[in-house]
Amino acid sequence: MHKRFLILALASVLSIASGAYAQRLLDRSEVQELNGVEVTEQLGNHVPLDAVFTNAQGQQIELGTYFDGETPVILALVYYQCPVVCPVVLSQLAASLNKLDYAAGDDFKVLVVSFDHTETTAMAMGERTNFLGEYNRGETPEALAGVAFHTGDALNIKRLVNAVGFGFNPLDNGDFSHPISLMVLSPKGKVTRYMYGFDYPAQEIKLTLLDASQGKIAASLGDRLLHFCYRFDPLAGEYSIQAIRVMQVGALLTLAFMIIGLTILFMGERVRRKFYLANTMSNGSIDTGADDNDSHSSNTSSGSCARAQTGHVS
């Protein structure tokens, strides 16, 4: 009896494990092999700014509305009825943004577009509500304006996915095979970076957004140094510190400290010199006054003696 129970339990575990493996997130090469879809990176391409989509409030919006020349954009291509992958992508993105000291709506925007043209505005609204609920700043007016979920027709969806190189294929069960990727766009709508999988470290997101905006959203000197010293390594697929940039910063800081030090020494010497001259002039005035008094006393005494002698002759 116990042995049979053990066999059944083991079979159940194996069944669950095989199901989990079947739902394992595939990398780009695996997805391409199985389903013929992948991301064909289109770095430097511009998204179609005149493409029209419907936001979660049911309004028709041109994509170009979201690009102001100052604020970078994180673009997520998903479908709202996705059973596993897309909800996790959005949840992980919200969790990563919670660790970021930049705020959606102020420093960047989040655009989510369904690539399934049959999905509805109500679905977009539901997913947006979930996302904002997971995002710590989701109730701020800036986030409400800076996080937008969309649906669209087949033509505009095709224009957008082609511009960023995002492939997808329908499956027999009504789902889609698609890559797991986010795109980061410049403030003018140019594709600047792709982020794959589920892991979006806050530091990498910050560097990606700084890159996309060319440092315009840097909130501090530290952010500017971060943007200057780190560069994306396409071979490694991550940002790495650039030794030459660190040396340049070190040289500039050394020069700055030397200039500051010399300035302090020079100003200190000028202050000491002024103080010395002031003391010298003050002492000189006192001595001159004493000499004048002595001369005056001497003259007075001589005059007295002269008068005394004159009187005696008389």
C-alpha positions in Angstrom: 0.0 0.0 0.0 2.7 2.4 1.0 4.8 1.4 -2.0 1.8 2.1 -4.4 1.2 5.5 -2.7 4.9 6.3 -3.2 4.8 5.4 -6.9 1.6 7.5 -7.4 3.2 10.4 -5.6 6.3 10.1 -7.7 4.3 10.0 -10.9 2.4 13.1 -9.8 5.6 15.0 -9.2 7.0 13.9 -12.6 3.8 15.0 -14.2 4.0 18.4 -12.6 7.6 18.7 -13.5 7.0 17.9 -17.1 4.2 20.4 -17.2 6.5 23.1 -15.7 9.2 22.2 -18.3 6.6 22.5 -21.0 5.9 26.1 -19.8 9.6 26.9 -19.5 10.5 30.2 -21.0 12.6 29.7 -24.1 15.4 31.9 -25.2 15.5 33.4 -28.7 17.3 30.6 -30.4 14.9 27.9 -28.9 11.8 29.9 -29.8 13.0 30.3 -33.4 13.8 26.6 -33.7 10.4 25.5 -32.4 8.1 28.2 -33.7 10.0 30.2 -36.2 9.8 33.4 -34.3 12.4 35.7 -32.7 13.4 39.2 -32.3 15.3 40.6 -35.2 17.0 43.5 -33.6 16.3 46.8 -35.4 18.6 49.1 -33.4 18.3 52.7 -34.8 14.9 52.1 -36.4 12.1 54.4 -35.6 8.7 53.2 -34.6 5.8 54.5 -36.8 4.8 57.6 -35.0 1.7 58.0 -37.1 0.4 54.5 -36.2 -2.9 54.7 -34.4 -3.9 52.6 -31.4 -6.7 52.5 -28.9 -5.8 53.2 -25.2 -7.4 51.6 -22.2 -9.9 54.5 -22.0 -11.1 53.8 -25.5 -9.4 56.8 -27.1 -7.7 56.7 -30.5 -4.0 57.8 -30.0 -1.2 58.3 -32.4 2.0 56.6 -31.2 3.9 59.8 -31.7 1.9 61.4 -28.9 4.0 59.6 -26.4 7.4 60.9 -27.7 8.2 64.4 -26.5 11.9 64.6 -27.3 12.9 64.4 -23.6 11.4 61.2 -22.1 12.5 57.7 -23.0 9.9 54.9 -23.4 9.8 51.3 -22.4 7.7 49.3 -24.9 6.2 45.9 -24.1 4.5 43.9 -26.8 2.2 41.3 -25.2 -1.2 39.8 -25.6 -3.6 40.1 -22.7 -5.0 36.6 -22.7 -1.5 35.0 -22.5 -1.7 32.2 -19.9 1.8 32.4 -18.6 4.5 34.5 -20.2 3.1 38.0 -20.7 1.6 38.4 -17.2 5.0 37.5 -15.7 6.8 39.9 -18.0 4.6 42.8 -16.8 4.7 41.7 -13.2 8.5 41.5 -13.3 8.7 44.9 -15.0 6.6 46.5 -12.3 8.8 44.8 -9.6 11.9 46.1 -11.2 10.5 49.7 -11.6 9.7 49.6 -7.9 13.5 49.4 -7.2 14.2 52.3 -9.5 14.6 55.8 -8.3 13.1 57.2 -11.5 9.3 57.6 -11.8 7.0 56.5 -14.6 5.5 59.6 -16.2 8.3 61.9 -15.0 11.5 60.2 -16.1 10.2 57.6 -18.6 7.0 56.2 -20.0 5.7 52.6 -20.2 3.7 51.7 -23.3 2.1 48.2 -23.6 0.6 47.2 -26.9 -1.3 43.9 -27.6 -0.2 42.3 -30.8 -3.5 40.3 -30.9 -5.9 42.5 -32.9 -8.9 40.6 -31.6 -8.3 41.8 -28.0 -10.6 44.5 -26.5 -10.2 47.8 -24.6 -11.7 46.1 -21.5 -8.8 43.7 -21.5 -6.3 46.5 -21.8 -8.0 48.3 -18.9 -7.9 45.2 -16.7 -4.2 44.6 -17.4 -3.4 48.3 -16.8 -5.2 48.3 -13.5 -3.2 45.2 -12.4 0.1 46.8 -13.5 -0.6 50.0 -11.7 -1.6 48.1 -8.6 1.8 46.4 -8.5 3.7 49.6 -9.3 4.4 51.5 -6.0 3.8 54.9 -7.7 0.8 53.6 -9.6 -1.7 56.0 -8.0 0.3 59.2 -8.8 -1.1 61.5 -11.6 2.3 61.1 -13.4 2.1 57.3 -13.5 -1.5 57.4 -14.5 -0.5 59.6 -17.5 2.8 57.8 -18.2 1.6 54.1 -18.2 -0.6 53.3 -21.2 -2.0 50.0 -22.4 -3.3 49.6 -26.0 -5.1 47.5 -28.5 -4.9 48.0 -32.2 -6.0 46.8 -35.7 -3.9 44.3 -37.6 -2.3 46.9 -39.9 -1.0 49.2 -37.2 0.1 46.3 -35.1 2.1 44.9 -38.1 3.7 48.3 -38.7 4.9 48.4 -35.1 6.1 44.9 -34.7 8.0 45.1 -38.0 9.7 48.3 -37.0 11.1 46.7 -33.8 11.6 43.3 -35.3 9.3 41.4 -33.0 7.9 38.1 -34.4 4.9 36.1 -33.3 2.9 33.2 -34.6 -0.6 31.9 -33.7 -0.8 28.4 -32.3 -3.6 25.9 -32.8 -5.0 26.4 -29.3 -5.5 30.2 -29.8 -2.4 31.2 -28.0 0.7 32.7 -29.6 4.4 31.9 -29.7 6.5 35.0 -29.3 9.8 36.2 -27.9 10.2 37.4 -24.3 11.5 40.9 -24.8 11.1 44.5 -23.9 12.2 47.4 -26.2 13.6 50.7 -25.0 12.9 53.7 -27.3 14.5 57.1 -27.4 12.5 60.2 -26.7 12.1 60.5 -30.5 11.0 56.9 -31.0 14.2 55.3 -32.0 15.0 51.7 -30.9 18.0 51.9 -28.6 18.0 48.6 -26.6 16.4 45.2 -26.2 16.0 43.5 -22.8 15.3 39.7 -22.9 13.8 37.3 -20.4 12.4 38.1 -17.0 15.3 39.6 -15.2 15.3 43.4 -15.4 17.8 44.7 -12.8 17.0 48.2 -11.7 20.6 49.3 -12.4 20.4 48.0 -16.0 17.0 49.7 -16.5 18.5 53.0 -15.3 21.5 52.7 -17.6 19.3 51.8 -20.5 17.0 54.8 -19.9 20.0 57.1 -19.5 21.4 55.8 -22.8 18.1 56.2 -24.5 17.8 59.8 -23.4 21.5 60.5 -23.9 21.7 61.4 -20.2 18.9 63.9 -20.3 17.0 62.3 -17.4 20.1 62.1 -15.1 18.8 63.3 -11.8 22.2 63.7 -10.1 25.9 64.0 -10.6 26.1 60.3 -9.7 23.7 59.4 -12.6 25.8 61.5 -15.0 29.0 59.7 -13.9 27.2 56.4 -14.2 26.1 57.2 -17.8 29.6 58.4 -18.7 31.5 55.4 -17.2 29.2 52.5 -18.3 28.7 51.3 -21.9 26.6 48.5 -23.3 28.6 45.5 -24.4 26.7 43.8 -27.2 28.8 40.7 -27.0 28.2 40.2 -23.3 24.6 41.5 -23.6 25.1 43.8 -20.5 26.5 47.1 -19.4 30.2 47.1 -18.2 32.4 49.8 -16.8 34.8 51.4 -19.2 38.3 51.7 -17.7 39.3 54.6 -20.0 36.2 56.5 -18.9 37.1 55.9 -15.2 40.6 57.1 -15.8 39.3 60.2 -17.5 37.0 60.9 -14.6 39.9 60.3 -12.2 42.1 62.7 -14.1 39.5 65.3 -14.2 38.8 65.0 -10.4 42.5 65.1 -9.7 42.9 68.3 -11.8 39.8 69.8 -10.1 41.2 69.1 -6.6 44.6 70.6 -7.7 42.9 73.7 -9.0 40.8 74.0 -5.8 43.9 73.4 -3.6 46.0 76.0 -5.4 43.1 78.5 -5.4 42.8 78.1 -1.6 46.5 78.5 -1.1 46.6 81.6 -3.4 43.6 83.2 -1.6 45.1 82.4 1.8 48.3 84.1 0.8 46.4 87.2 -0.4 44.5 87.3 2.9 47.7 87.0 4.9 49.4 89.7 2.9 46.5 92.1 3.3 46.5 91.4 7.0 50.2 92.0 7.3 50.0 95.3 5.4 47.1 96.5 7.5 49.0 95.8 10.7 52.2 97.5 9.4 50.2 100.6 8.4 48.5 100.7 11.8 51.8 100.5 13.7 53.4 103.2 11.4 50.6 105.6 12.2 51.1 105.2 16.0 54.9 105.8 15.8 54.5 108.9 13.7 52.1 110.4 16.2 54.5 109.7 19.0 57.4 111.5 17.1 55.1 114.5 16.5 54.3 114.8 20.2 58.0 114.6 21.1 58.9 117.3 18.6 56.1 119.5 19.9 57.3 119.1 23.5 60.9 119.9 22.5 59.8 123.0 20.7 57.7 124.1 23.7 60.7 123.7 26.1 63.0 125.7 23.8 60.6 128.5 23.7 60.2 128.6 27.4 64.0 128.7 27.9 64.3 131.6 25.4 61.7 133.6 27.2 63.3 133.0 30.5 66.7 134.2 29.2 65.2 137.3 27.7 63.5 138.2 30.9 66.7 137.8 32.9 68.6 140.3 30.6 65.9 142.8 31.2 
